[in-house]
Amino acid sequence: EVQLLESGGGLVQPGGSLRLSCAASGFTFSNYAMSWVRQAPGKGLECVSLIDGPGDNTYYADSVKGRFTISRDNSKNTLYLQMNSLRAEDTAVYYCAKDRPPVAFDYWGQGTLITVSS
Amino acid sequence: DIQMTQSPSSLSASVGDRVTITCRASQGISHYLAWFQQKPGKAPKSLIYLASNLQTGVPSRFSGSGSGTDFTLTISSLQPEDSATYYCQQYHSHPRTFGGGTKVEI
């Protein structure tokens, strides 16, 4: 059974940093691209970043480019999102999602809430 | 970036009704279009991929169609458990982008 478990969320001050983790199980982690998708309170979905299976290629939404860094440790079956220079508008639930071509995001974690506030 | 526009943003329908949601891409995306269902407080769930392929376990009352720039999600006979917000997403190019969502109320 595929499982994705996010952790690392919480309250952080504007300008602060946070690192999210997503522990994966139930599939060969290194074979699949992974993504972070966020949802601000009461708003829609935004794909903030994606990384390919080996970790060689990364993609970012313009809204986080230069501030967020996606990475993965395939030996630990874990996806990360390093978030720096956080802003109030980064407040959201952050989901990790597994990308299976050609299905796109076939499995999602339960999400972790980030609140950026003083 | 490719912009995805969904309509309507919300709708109210009765059990048994046929419901159609549309999604338009700002440029051609071939058939690289997915639909997701999200219920309050839950993660999105994959319904349809490649515009018209039903994800395993999804009821057959859901269907998708379209290619290029115009796509539709149809629920042939609305059920109470279909109350949710539906999102389209293009995965033709990066960054992957979602439509704004359609809230379906029973």
Interface residues (C-beta under 8 A of the other chain):
Chain A: S35 V37 G44 L45 E46 C47 L50 Y59 Y60 A61 D62 Y95 P102 V103 A104 F105 D106 Y107 W108 G109 Q110 G111
Chain B: D1 Y32 A34 F36 Q38 A43 P44 K45 S46 Y49 L50 Q55 Y87 Q89 Y91 H94 P95 R96 T97 F98 G99 G100 G101
